[in-house]
Amino acid sequence: MQVPLSFLPEAEAEYNPTRNRWRLTLGEHSLSLREWNWGERKRLLRAACGEGRADPQRFAEGVCEMLYEPTPPADLATLFAFAGLGLIGGATPQRTHSLVEAEALLARCYGFTPSAVDAESVGDIEALLATPFASEPESGWNRIEFDSAESETAP
């Protein structure tokens, strides 16, 4: 399935659902791209945000080394990271939870352990986080209980 990239019209992208891989062609480079899982993204973000500051070049190089085969040239890492994250949905700005908040919410709502979350694809986890069940509960009543022993007394 060929997909036009509106954010990068000179690139060609084709998705192979049987392999769950993208083929991204940009200039003379034609590379295979896979989706990342939650644990990979979390580790890369921690590595790229050392000393309290984000290093965009380090992040882009990490994305390319982790998700592309073969790895694109280092001088094109930012471009390929941008294109790849756009294809796999990693560049969506609507995230509302930090990684720690998201994992706590998944543990509370679904009983997921951190290791179970780490193995899942980022897209699947973000879809779970977007469900109404995973949203924060509203304040107010959430349950009414009746004690049958008290309700059977008659005057």
C-alpha positions as CSV (number, residue, x, y, z in Angstrom):
1,M,0.0,0.0,0.0
2,Q,1.6,3.3,-1.2
3,V,1.1,6.3,1.1
4,P,1.8,9.9,0.1
5,L,3.7,11.9,2.7
6,S,2.2,15.3,2.8
7,F,4.9,16.5,5.2
8,L,7.7,15.2,2.9
9,P,6.4,15.1,-0.7
10,E,9.7,14.0,-2.2
11,A,9.6,10.7,-0.2
12,E,7.9,7.5,-1.2
13,A,6.4,5.3,1.5
14,E,4.9,1.9,1.1
15,Y,3.5,-0.3,3.9
16,N,3.7,-4.1,3.9
17,P,1.1,-5.4,6.3
18,T,2.3,-9.0,6.2
19,R,5.7,-7.9,7.5
20,N,4.4,-4.9,9.5
21,R,7.1,-2.8,8.0
22,W,7.4,0.4,6.0
23,R,9.6,0.9,2.9
24,L,10.8,4.5,2.9
25,T,12.5,5.8,-0.2
26,L,14.1,9.3,0.0
27,G,16.6,10.2,-2.7
28,E,19.0,7.4,-3.3
29,H,18.1,5.7,0.0
30,S,15.5,3.0,0.3
31,L,15.1,1.7,3.9
32,S,12.9,-0.6,5.9
33,L,11.2,0.9,8.9
34,R,9.6,-0.9,11.8
35,E,7.4,0.4,14.6
36,W,8.9,0.7,18.0
37,N,7.6,-0.7,21.3
38,W,7.0,1.3,24.5
39,G,10.2,0.1,26.2
40,E,12.4,1.1,23.3
41,R,10.9,4.5,23.1
42,K,11.2,5.0,26.9
43,R,14.9,4.0,26.9
44,L,15.7,6.2,24.0
45,L,14.0,9.2,25.5
46,R,15.9,8.7,28.7
47,A,19.2,8.3,26.8
48,A,18.6,11.4,24.7
49,C,17.5,13.5,27.7
50,G,20.6,13.1,29.8
51,E,21.6,15.9,32.2
52,G,18.1,17.3,32.2
53,R,18.3,18.5,28.6
54,A,17.0,16.9,25.4
55,D,19.6,16.3,22.6
56,P,17.6,16.2,19.4
57,Q,20.5,14.9,17.3
58,R,21.1,12.1,19.7
59,F,17.4,11.3,19.7
60,A,17.3,11.3,15.8
61,E,20.3,9.0,15.6
62,G,18.8,6.7,18.1
63,V,15.5,6.5,16.2
64,C,17.4,5.7,13.0
65,E,19.7,3.1,14.6
66,M,16.8,1.4,16.3
67,L,14.0,1.4,13.7
68,Y,15.7,1.5,10.2
69,E,17.4,-1.3,8.3
70,P,19.9,-0.4,7.0
71,T,20.7,2.6,9.2
72,P,20.6,5.9,7.2
73,P,23.7,8.0,7.1
74,A,24.3,10.0,10.3
75,D,24.1,13.4,8.4
76,L,20.5,12.5,7.3
77,A,19.4,11.1,10.7
78,T,17.2,14.1,11.6
79,L,15.4,13.9,8.2
80,F,14.8,10.1,8.4
81,A,13.8,10.3,12.1
82,F,11.2,12.9,11.2
83,A,9.9,10.9,8.3
84,G,9.9,7.6,10.2
85,L,8.1,9.0,13.2
86,G,5.5,10.6,11.0
87,L,4.9,7.2,9.4
88,I,4.6,5.2,12.6
89,G,2.6,7.9,14.4
90,G,5.3,8.9,16.7
91,A,5.0,12.6,15.9
92,T,1.5,13.1,17.1
93,P,1.2,16.1,19.5
94,Q,-2.0,15.0,21.3
95,R,-0.3,13.1,24.0
96,T,-1.5,14.2,27.4
97,H,0.4,11.9,29.8
98,S,4.1,11.7,30.6
99,L,5.6,8.2,30.3
100,V,5.4,7.7,34.1
101,E,1.8,8.9,34.3
102,A,0.8,6.7,31.4
103,E,2.3,3.6,32.9
104,A,0.6,4.3,36.3
105,L,-2.7,4.8,34.5
106,L,-2.3,1.5,32.6
107,A,-1.4,-0.3,35.8
108,R,-4.5,1.1,37.6
109,C,-7.0,0.6,34.7
110,Y,-5.8,-2.6,33.1
111,G,-3.4,-4.2,35.7
112,F,-0.4,-4.0,33.3
113,T,3.0,-4.4,34.8
114,P,5.8,-2.2,33.5
115,S,7.4,-5.1,31.7
116,A,4.1,-6.0,29.9
117,V,3.8,-2.4,28.8
118,D,7.4,-2.2,27.5
119,A,6.8,-5.1,25.1
120,E,3.7,-3.5,23.4
121,S,3.9,-1.3,20.4
122,V,3.7,2.5,21.1
123,G,0.6,2.7,18.8
124,D,-1.3,0.1,20.7
125,I,-0.5,1.6,24.1
126,E,-1.5,5.1,23.0
127,A,-4.7,3.7,21.6
128,L,-5.4,2.2,25.1
129,L,-4.6,5.5,26.7
130,A,-7.1,7.3,24.5
131,T,-10.0,5.1,25.5
132,P,-12.6,6.6,27.9
133,F,-11.9,3.7,30.3
134,A,-8.3,4.9,30.8
135,S,-9.4,8.5,31.5
136,E,-9.3,9.8,35.0
137,P,-12.4,9.0,37.0
138,E,-14.9,11.9,37.6
139,S,-15.5,13.0,41.1
140,G,-18.7,11.8,42.7
141,W,-20.4,8.5,43.4
142,N,-18.9,5.5,41.7
143,R,-20.8,2.7,43.6
144,I,-23.9,2.1,45.8
145,E,-24.1,-0.9,48.0
146,F,-27.2,-2.2,49.8
147,D,-27.0,-4.4,52.9
148,S,-29.8,-7.0,52.7
149,A,-29.9,-7.5,56.5
150,E,-31.0,-3.9,57.2
151,S,-33.4,-3.6,54.3
152,E,-35.6,-6.6,55.4
153,T,-36.7,-5.0,58.7
154,A,-40.3,-4.0,58.8
155,P,-42.2,-1.9,61.3
